[in-house]
């Protein structure tokens, strides 16, 4: 995940319900740790793989193990919030680094510049002048401040559930 990282936070604490928002096949659920999830990435399939788990009492986190996270804006309907962060080191220079915010069935904008989240951006730096690593770290800190939990070694060390997202719905 050094040069590519696609992750989403969704305020649905139930992993199965959260997986549905990303159009995952519920029958494909495999409880596993991160190493086992990585081992399945090489499967000869057109499907995307999504490793998802509880993040806090109200949030789940979905990490794309292969392919990209895909969902309809409507997955954020009924007041649901979704933050996405797609990191692609090879195209960072194009300015595609950022966190997108979806709320109540609509794309709202880039997280961090939205007024309701300004208090969480204190002391965080992003952009060309601070460097790539600092920018990614700042986005991940921002998500942690908003959700009340950070993606850390303990989160990645805990078994989660791996789902397949059929290629025809990606």
C-alpha positions in Angstrom: 0.0 0.0 0.0 3.0 2.3 -0.4 2.2 3.7 -3.8 -1.5 3.0 -3.8 -4.1 3.3 -1.1 -7.9 3.6 -1.4 -9.8 3.8 1.8 -13.2 5.0 3.0 -14.8 5.8 6.4 -18.5 5.3 6.6 -20.7 6.1 9.6 -22.3 2.6 9.7 -20.9 0.5 12.6 -22.3 -2.8 11.2 -19.7 -4.2 8.9 -22.2 -6.1 6.7 -24.4 -3.0 6.2 -21.3 -0.9 5.4 -20.1 -3.5 2.9 -23.5 -3.3 1.1 -22.9 0.4 0.6 -19.8 -0.5 -1.4 -21.8 -3.1 -3.4 -20.0 -6.0 -1.9 -21.3 -9.6 -2.3 -22.5 -10.6 1.2 -22.0 -14.3 0.4 -18.3 -13.7 -0.3 -17.5 -12.6 3.3 -14.3 -14.1 4.7 -13.1 -13.2 8.2 -9.3 -12.8 8.0 -6.3 -10.8 9.0 -4.5 -8.4 6.8 -1.9 -11.0 5.6 -4.6 -13.4 4.6 -6.4 -10.5 2.7 -3.2 -9.7 0.9 -2.7 -13.4 0.0 -6.1 -13.4 -1.8 -5.2 -10.3 -3.9 -3.4 -12.5 -6.4 -6.6 -14.6 -7.2 -7.3 -14.8 -10.9 -10.5 -12.7 -10.9 -12.0 -9.6 -12.3 -13.6 -8.8 -8.9 -12.3 -6.1 -6.5 -11.5 -7.0 -3.0 -12.6 -4.9 0.0 -11.3 -5.5 3.6 -13.7 -3.9 6.0 -14.1 -3.6 9.7 -15.4 -1.6 12.6 -13.5 1.5 13.3 -15.3 2.9 16.4 -18.8 2.6 17.8 -20.3 4.5 14.9 -17.8 4.1 12.0 -16.5 1.4 9.7 -13.5 1.6 7.5 -13.2 -0.1 4.1 -9.8 -0.6 2.5 -9.6 -1.7 -1.2 -7.2 -4.6 -1.4 -7.5 -4.7 -5.2 -9.2 -2.4 -7.6 -10.9 0.7 -6.4 -13.6 1.5 -3.9 -16.8 2.1 -5.7 -20.1 3.3 -4.4 -23.1 5.4 -5.5 -23.4 8.8 -3.8 -26.8 7.5 -2.6 -24.9 5.2 -0.2 -24.6 8.3 1.9 -28.4 8.9 1.9 -30.4 9.3 5.1 -27.8 11.5 6.7 -25.0 9.0 6.3 -21.4 10.3 6.0 -18.7 8.9 3.8 -15.1 10.2 3.6 -12.8 8.7 0.9 -9.1 9.0 0.5 -7.5 7.7 -2.7 -3.7 7.9 -2.8 -1.9 7.2 -6.0 1.8 8.1 -5.7 2.3 8.1 -9.4 -0.2 10.9 -10.0 0.2 12.9 -6.9 1.9 15.5 -8.9 -1.4 16.1 -10.7 -3.0 17.3 -7.5 -5.4 14.3 -7.1 -4.5 13.7 -3.4 -7.3 14.5 -1.1 -10.3 13.4 1.0 -13.8 13.6 -0.5 -16.9 14.0 1.6 -20.3 12.6 0.8 -23.3 13.4 2.9 -27.0 12.6 2.6 -26.8 11.3 -0.9 -24.6 14.1 -2.3 -21.0 14.9 -3.0 -20.2 17.8 -0.7 -16.6 18.6 -1.5 -13.0 18.1 -0.3 -12.8 17.4 3.4 -10.7 19.9 5.3 -11.9 23.0 3.4 -15.6 22.4 4.5 -16.4 24.8 7.3 -18.0 22.2 9.6 -14.6 20.4 9.7 -12.3 23.4 10.1 -11.7 22.8 13.8 -10.2 19.4 12.9 -7.6 20.8 10.5 -5.7 22.8 13.1 -1.9 22.3 12.7 -2.4 20.0 9.7 -0.5 20.8 6.5 -1.2 19.6 3.0 0.0 20.6 -0.4 3.0 20.8 -2.7 5.2 22.8 -0.3 5.0 20.3 2.7 5.6 17.2 0.7 3.9 14.0 -0.2 4.4 12.0 3.1 3.3 14.9 5.3 0.2 15.5 3.1 -1.0 11.8 3.3 -0.3 11.8 7.1 -2.3 14.9 7.6 -5.3 13.5 5.7 -5.2 10.3 7.8 -5.0 12.4 11.0 -7.9 14.5 9.9 -10.1 11.3 9.4 -9.0 10.1 12.8 -9.9 13.3 14.5 -13.4 13.3 12.9 -14.2 9.6 13.6 -12.6 9.5 17.0 -10.1 6.7 16.0 -6.9 6.6 14.0 -5.9 4.0 11.5 -2.9 2.6 13.4 -1.0 -0.7 13.8 -3.7 -2.0 16.2 -6.5 -1.4 13.7 -4.6 -3.2 10.9 -3.6 -6.0 13.2 -7.2 -6.9 14.1 -9.0 -9.4 11.8 -11.6 -7.8 9.6 -13.9 -9.2 6.8 -12.8 -9.5 3.2 -15.5 -9.1 0.5 -15.6 -9.5 -3.2 -17.2 -6.7 -5.2 -18.2 -8.3 -8.5 -16.5 -6.8 -11.5 -19.7 -6.0 -13.2 -20.8 -3.6 -10.5 -17.4 -1.8 -10.0 
